[in-house]
Amino acid sequence: MGGGSITGNSLKQSEIIQFRRMASLSNDIILKIHNHFSKFSVMKRDDGLIDYEEFCTLINRKENILIFKLFNCMDLNKDKKINFREFLTFISKFISGTKEEQIRITYKIFTDEEKNLITFESLFKIMKEIFQNIKDLEDFFDDYSLTNLIKETFQIVQSQEINYDEYKLIIEKNPSILYWFKINVNNL
């Protein structure tokens, strides 16, 4: 069990208890998440792990920078695979996690990895992919509209690059940003 793979379709009671403590989720939700995870961790090999290709299938998206960053945020041990513990840890942050945990993760998603700051370019790429994945927003936000939205965001902090503290300030003024990442377990 540990940090490695959990193969098979069911969890032991001791694993459920440990995961419940770790993720602050009910047994039913943990089992639902595990069942969803299990469907995809057996696509290539029944190894109890999800690689990047399986992850793209899991979330029904083709490869892009947003999907790559989400995968990397989940892959805590950086072995290029997601085990159930990593998957549950990430998912639980957007179901029952604190606002601070959600801010920390979304900051990683939006940052330019070389600078560890949010740049106009990194934010534009990610936001474009987010809006393309939300049918109601895709038509509403063309490149011009998205550019203006991002310029307004940078004007909040009056900077060309956004550090973590400035990002927190932006989230305080626009908490709906975190709702883009909310997870509805009923849809699993």
N, C-alpha and C positions, 0 to 999 in steps of 0.2 A: 504494500500500500504506500507508505512513505511519500516521497516526492516523485517516485517512478510511476510506472504504468499500473493501471488496474484493469485487468482483462476480465472478460465475461460480462454478462448482462446484469448481474446483481451485486449489491454491496452487502458486506457483512454488517451486522448490527453495530459492532465496535467501530467500523469505518464511518457509519452514519453518525454515530455520536461524536466522533472526532471531527467530522466535517461540519456538524451542526455547531459545535463550539467555535470552530475556526471561522465559519461564514455567517453565523447568526441567522440561519435560515431554518425553516421547519423541515422535518423529515420528508414530507410530501414534496416540497420544492426541490430538495436535494436529489431525491429519487427521480423527479421529472427532468432535472438538469442532467443527471447521470444517464438516463435513458436517451436523451437527445445526444449527448456526447458519444455514447456507445455506438449509435447508428453510424457515426462518421469515422470513429476510430478504427473501424474494421474494413473500411473501403479498399485499402490497398493490402494491408496485413492486419490480422487480428492481434495487434500488439498493445491495445489500450492507449495509443498515442495518436495525436492528430498532427500530420505534417502540413506544410503550407498549402499544398494542392488540395488536401482534404478540407482544410480550413476554408478555402475559397468556395468549395462546394457546400460546406456547412452553412455559410451565410449567404449562399446563392449570389455570389458576386464574382466577376472576373478579376484577375490580378490588377492591382493599381496601388498607388502610394498609400492611400488610406487603409486598405486591407493589409498591406505589408506592415504598417505602423501598428495596427491593432494586433496583428499576430505577434510582433515583437514585444508589445506591452504584456501580452499573456505569457510569452515564453520566458519565464523568470530566470531559469537556469541557462538560457541561451544555447540550448542544444538543438535548436531548429525543429523542435517538436513540442507539442503542448500535452502535458499529462492532465489527468482529471483534477488534481489538486490546483494546478495553475489555472485551469479553465474556471473552476469554481471560485477561486480567489478573485479573479477578474470580474466574473459575472456578478458575484455577490456585492462588489463595490457599487454597482449600478442598480442593485435591488435594495440593499439595506445599508450600504456604506455611508460614511460621513461625507459631508460636502467637501471637506479638505481632501479626502481620499479621491473623490471624483475630480477635483481640481488638479491634483497631482498627476493623475493618469491622463486627463485631457490635455494638460500642458505638454506632456511627452508626445502626444499624438500631433499636436500643432507645431512643435518646434522643428527648426532646422537643426539636424543632428550635429553638424560640424560646429555651429556656434552655440548650441544649447540655448537659443533664443528663438522667439517667434519672429520671423521676418515676413515682409509683405509677400514674397514669393512662396514661402512655405505655407502661409495661411491661405493664400489664393488657391494653391493646388488642392489642399485638403478640403476647403470649403466647396470648391467646384465639384469635387467627388461626392461630398456629403449631399449637396443639392441634387446631383444627378441620380442619387439613390433614393431621394424622396420625391415621388411622382408629383405631388402638389407644388413643390418648390422648383422643380427643374425648369418649367416654362416661365416661372416668375423671375428667376435670377439669370439673366444673360451675363456675359462677361463685363459689360459696362456697369450693370447694377451691382454685381459682385465687387467690382473694383471700388465703386463708391462706398459700399458697405464697409469694406476693409479699410479704406481711407478714414472713414468716420471712427472706426475702432482704434486706429493708431492715433487719431486726434485726442481720444480720451486720455491717453497717457503722454501725449505730446512727444512722441519718440518715433524713430525709424525702426527700432527693434523692441520687442516686448520681453522683459524678464519675468521671472515667476511672480514676484510681488506685484508687478503691474498687471499681469494676467489675472491674479486674484481680484484686483480692483475692478477689472473689466467684468469679471464674473459677478461681482457684487452688484454692478450696475445693470448687468444683463444675465440674470440667472437662467434664463430660458436656454442658453447655450448648453447647459448640462442636460437638458431634456432631450437633446438630439441623441444622447447616448443611453437613455433609459432603456431598460430591458423589461419586456412584458413576458413573464414566464408562461402565461396562458397561451402565448403564440408558439411555444416550443412544441 
